[in-house]
């Protein structure tokens, strides 16, 4: 029993050690048209060999394999039709193809036969693809004049003059652009539609084009998007601010600055309200108020911001309170009632006996 098991084991080991193994680094190889392509092949065996035969065949889908060249030991026998295109240096089984053309795309089959005490055979198949490298893409934005957020649309088109089997990817600020409610792509991904545009769509866009042998990215382009005004606010260089109220000492000048996020930049105007009437006192983002020239203790102002491309406007209302530094004023209290802001000066009360 044990003798039979040992005999089977020894026969198995002998078969493995004397077997022929053919390997290739990759079963798919990508080549560039017009250049050379090298198909590396390795084989090994552990048995005495009197002859080593190597055969290369080529096949396309739905066709019979075609003989390219073969060798026995160091003698090479090429097909005369391809004798200047394919090169092999036996006993090395690797194949060199030059120059590579689109017609060379297909499956290459290598078969190795070892003649010794018997004949051992093994083969491998390599798929070869042939491509032209990608040329640098160019991105065009339509319309050239830009678009107004929530109203207009933007179309980005990626154009490539050279390359095969192209794969397109859109990037914004270096990250891939994904499909969402406002972003969509053409079937080949070479066109990006942004419908409608918003402020969040502002950024640097580029088109990355790749194929099995190369990749190229376009220069970045920033589409013009008109938006705003947003976040309108009024600030001052002096005084104290409490909500929409600025306090300033009598005789002091205060400079107000009006700002809002917008493209193109807003146009600003300043309006003063007095005795139920309003009138424009200045244009521009800044307003200087001289407290000694204000007739009343309080003055109401409005800063208006207008974007002439979006047609949107916003305004910020505020009140300037002139405080006296005289000895009579001990405490100041602001009272807001129905949109009116007043300054109440509390004076000391004398006790009567």
C-alpha positions in Angstrom: 0.0 0.0 0.0 2.6 2.5 1.1 4.8 1.5 -1.8 2.0 2.2 -4.3 1.5 5.7 -2.8 5.2 6.5 -2.9 5.3 5.4 -6.6 2.4 7.7 -7.5 4.0 10.6 -5.6 7.4 10.1 -7.4 5.7 10.0 -10.8 3.8 13.2 -10.0 7.0 15.0 -8.9 8.8 13.8 -12.0 6.0 15.1 -14.2 6.0 18.5 -12.6 9.8 18.8 -12.7 9.9 17.8 -16.4 7.0 19.9 -17.4 7.1 22.9 -19.8 5.8 26.3 -18.6 5.3 29.4 -20.8 4.6 32.7 -19.1 4.0 36.3 -20.3 4.1 39.4 -18.0 0.7 40.6 -19.3 -2.0 39.2 -21.4 -2.9 42.6 -22.8 -0.3 45.0 -24.2 -1.0 48.5 -25.5 1.2 49.9 -28.3 1.6 53.2 -30.1 1.1 53.4 -33.9 4.4 53.8 -35.7 6.6 52.7 -32.8 8.1 49.3 -32.0 6.3 46.9 -29.6 8.0 44.2 -27.7 6.1 41.1 -26.5 8.2 39.4 -23.8 7.9 35.7 -23.3 9.5 33.4 -20.8 9.5 29.6 -20.7 11.2 26.9 -18.6 11.5 23.1 -18.5 13.3 20.4 -16.5 14.0 17.7 -19.0 16.7 16.9 -21.6 15.8 18.5 -24.9 17.1 17.8 -28.3 15.1 20.4 -30.1 13.2 23.6 -29.1 10.6 24.9 -31.5 8.9 28.3 -31.2 5.9 29.4 -33.3 4.1 32.7 -33.4 0.5 33.0 -34.8 -1.7 36.0 -35.2 -5.5 36.1 -35.1 -8.3 38.6 -35.3 -11.9 38.0 -34.1 -13.8 35.5 -36.3 -10.7 34.6 -38.4 -8.3 31.6 -38.4 -4.9 32.1 -36.9 -2.2 33.2 -39.3 1.4 32.0 -39.2 4.0 34.8 -38.6 7.3 33.1 -38.0 8.8 30.1 -36.2 12.1 28.6 -35.2 13.7 25.3 -34.5 16.6 25.8 -32.1 18.3 28.9 -33.5 17.1 28.7 -37.1 14.2 31.2 -37.8 11.7 30.5 -40.6 9.5 33.6 -41.2 6.4 34.0 -43.4 7.9 35.8 -46.3 5.0 38.3 -46.2 6.0 39.5 -42.7 9.8 38.8 -42.7 10.7 42.5 -42.3 8.0 43.2 -39.7 8.5 40.6 -37.0 11.8 39.7 -35.3 12.7 36.8 -32.9 16.1 35.8 -31.5 15.8 32.1 -30.5 16.1 30.4 -28.1 14.5 33.6 -26.7 10.7 33.4 -27.5 10.0 37.1 -27.3 8.7 38.9 -30.3 9.5 42.4 -31.7 6.9 44.1 -33.9 8.1 47.2 -36.0 6.5 49.4 -37.1 3.2 48.9 -35.3 0.1 49.7 -37.4 -3.6 49.6 -36.7 -3.8 46.4 -38.7 -1.5 44.7 -36.2 -4.2 44.9 -33.5 -5.4 41.4 -32.4 -4.3 38.3 -30.6 -0.8 36.9 -30.8 -0.3 33.3 -29.9 3.1 31.9 -28.9 3.6 28.1 -28.8 6.7 26.3 -27.5 7.5 22.7 -28.2 10.3 20.7 -26.5 11.5 17.5 -28.1 13.3 15.1 -25.8 12.1 11.7 -24.4 8.8 12.9 -25.7 7.2 16.1 -26.9 6.1 18.8 -24.4 4.0 21.7 -25.6 2.7 24.9 -24.0 1.2 28.2 -25.3 0.1 31.7 -24.3 -2.1 34.4 -25.9 -1.4 38.1 -25.8 -3.9 40.7 -26.9 -2.4 43.8 -28.6 -4.1 47.1 -29.0 -2.8 50.0 -31.2 -3.5 53.6 -30.5 -2.4 57.2 -31.4 -1.3 59.3 -28.4 -3.7 62.0 -27.1 -3.0 65.5 -28.2 -3.5 68.4 -25.8 -7.2 69.2 -25.5 -8.7 72.7 -25.7 -11.8 73.8 -23.8 -14.3 76.3 -25.1 -17.0 78.0 -23.0 -20.3 79.1 -24.4 -21.6 81.8 -24.3 -18.3 83.7 -24.3 -19.9 86.6 -22.6 -20.9 84.6 -19.5 -24.2 83.8 -17.8 -26.3 85.2 -15.0 -26.9 82.8 -12.1 -30.3 81.1 -11.9 -31.1 82.6 -15.3 -28.4 81.6 -17.8 -26.6 78.3 -18.8 -23.0 77.5 -19.6 -21.7 74.8 -22.0 -18.1 73.6 -21.9 -16.8 71.7 -24.9 -13.6 69.7 -24.9 -11.9 69.4 -28.3 -9.0 67.1 -29.2 -7.3 67.1 -32.6 -5.5 63.7 -32.2 -5.8 60.4 -30.4 -7.8 57.2 -30.5 -10.2 55.5 -28.0 -10.5 58.8 -26.1 -11.9 58.9 -22.6 -13.0 62.3 -21.2 -13.1 63.5 -17.6 -14.1 67.0 -16.5 -12.4 68.5 -13.5 -13.2 71.6 -11.3 -10.3 72.9 -9.2 -8.4 69.7 -9.8 -11.3 67.4 -8.7 -13.7 65.3 -10.9 -17.0 66.9 -11.8 -19.9 64.7 -10.9 -23.4 64.6 -12.3 -26.0 66.4 -10.2 -29.2 68.4 -10.7 -27.4 71.1 -12.7 -24.5 69.2 -14.2 -24.9 66.8 -17.1 -22.6 65.3 -19.8 -22.8 64.3 -23.5 -22.7 60.6 -24.3 -19.0 60.7 -24.9 -18.4 63.1 -21.9 -16.7 65.7 -24.1 -19.4 68.3 -23.4 -20.4 69.6 -19.9 -23.7 71.4 -19.5 -24.3 73.6 -16.4 -28.1 74.4 -16.3 -28.6 76.8 -14.6 -25.4 78.3 -13.4 -25.0 79.4 -9.8 -22.3 81.2 -7.8 -21.1 77.7 -6.5 -20.2 76.8 -10.1 -17.4 79.4 -10.2 -14.0 77.8 -10.4 -11.2 76.5 -12.7 -12.4 73.9 -15.1 -10.2 71.5 -17.2 -10.7 68.5 -19.4 -8.5 65.4 -18.9 -8.4 63.1 -21.9 -6.8 59.7 -21.8 -6.5 56.4 -23.8 -4.5 53.2 -23.1 -1.2 54.8 -24.1 -1.3 58.4 -22.9 -3.2 61.2 -21.3 -3.3 65.0 -21.6 -5.1 67.8 -19.7 -6.3 71.1 -21.1 -5.4 74.5 -19.7 -7.9 75.7 -17.0 -10.7 77.9 -18.0 -12.9 80.0 -15.6 -16.4 80.6 -17.0 -17.8 84.0 -16.4 -20.8 83.9 -13.9 -22.6 87.0 -12.8 -24.1 86.9 -9.3 -25.0 89.0 -6.3 -25.2 91.2 -4.4 -24.9 88.9 -1.3 -24.2 89.7 2.3 -24.5 93.5 2.1 -23.2 95.2 5.3 -22.1 98.6 6.5 -19.1 99.1 8.7 -17.4 102.2 10.2 -13.9 103.2 11.2 -15.0 104.8 14.4 -17.8 104.8 16.9 -19.7 102.0 18.5 -22.1 99.7 16.7 -25.2 98.2 18.4 -27.3 96.3 15.8 -28.2 98.8 13.2 -27.1 101.8 15.3 -23.8 103.6 15.2 -22.9 106.1 18.0 -20.4 108.9 17.5 -19.3 111.7 19.7 -20.3 115.3 18.8 -17.6 116.9 16.7 -16.2 113.6 15.4 -16.1 112.5 11.8 -17.0 108.9 10.9 -16.4 107.0 7.7 -18.8 104.3 6.6 -18.0 101.5 4.2 -20.7 99.6 2.3 -19.7 96.2 0.8 -21.4 93.1 -0.7 -20.2 90.0 -2.6 -21.0 90.4 -6.2 -19.7 90.1 -9.8 -19.3 92.4 -11.5 -18.7 94.8 -8.6 -21.8 96.6 -7.3 -22.6 100.3 -7.8 -23.4 101.9 -4.5 -25.5 104.9 -3.5 -26.2 106.5 -0.1 -29.6 107.8 0.9 -30.5 109.9 3.9 -34.0 109.8 5.3 -35.3 113.0 7.0 -38.8 114.3 7.8 -40.5 111.4 5.8 -38.4 112.2 2.7 -35.4 110.5 1.2 -32.7 111.8 -1.1 -29.5 110.5 -2.5 -26.5 112.2 -0.9 -23.6 110.3 -2.5 -22.5 107.6 -4.9 -19.7 105.1 -4.2 -18.9 102.5 -1.5 -17.9 105.1 1.2 -19.6 107.8 3.0 -18.2 110.3 5.5 -20.5 111.9 8.1 -19.4 115.0 10.0 -21.3 114.9 13.3 -21.2 118.7 13.9 -23.0 119.1 10.6 -25.9 116.8 11.5 -28.8 119.0 12.7 -30.5 116.2 14.6 -29.3 113.9 17.4 -30.2 111.0 15.1 -29.9 110.5 11.4 -31.2 107.6 9.3 -29.2 106.4 6.2 -29.6 103.6 3.6 -26.8 102.0 1.6 -28.1 100.6 -1.7 -26.1 98.1 -3.8 -27.0 97.3 -7.4 -25.6 94.8 -9.8 -26.2 96.0 -13.4 -25.7 92.5 -14.9 -28.0 90.5 -12.6 -30.4 93.3 -12.2 -30.6 92.6 -8.4 -30.3 95.2 -5.6 -30.0 95.1 -1.9 -30.0 97.8 0.8 -28.8 98.1 4.4 -30.5 100.6 6.8 -28.8 102.1 9.8 -29.0 105.0 12.2 -26.3 107.4 13.4 -26.7 108.7 16.9 -24.8 111.8 17.9 -23.9 111.6 21.6 -23.0 114.7 23.7 -20.1 114.7 26.0 -21.6 117.4 28.2 -22.0 117.1 31.9 -25.7 116.6 31.8 -25.7 113.3 30.1 -25.0 110.5 32.6 -26.5 107.5 30.9 -27.8 106.7 27.4 -30.4 104.1 26.5 -31.5 103.0 23.0 -35.2 102.3 22.5 -36.5 100.6 19.3 -40.2 100.7 18.6 -41.9 100.0 15.3 -38.7 100.5 13.4 -37.8 103.8 15.1 -34.7 104.1 17.1 -34.3 106.8 19.7 -31.7 107.9 22.2 -33.0 108.6 25.7 -30.7 110.7 27.9 -31.2 110.1 31.6 -30.4 113.1 33.8 -29.9 113.0 37.6 -33.1 113.7 39.6 -32.9 116.2 42.5 -34.6 115.2 45.7 -37.0 117.7 47.4 -37.3 118.0 51.1 
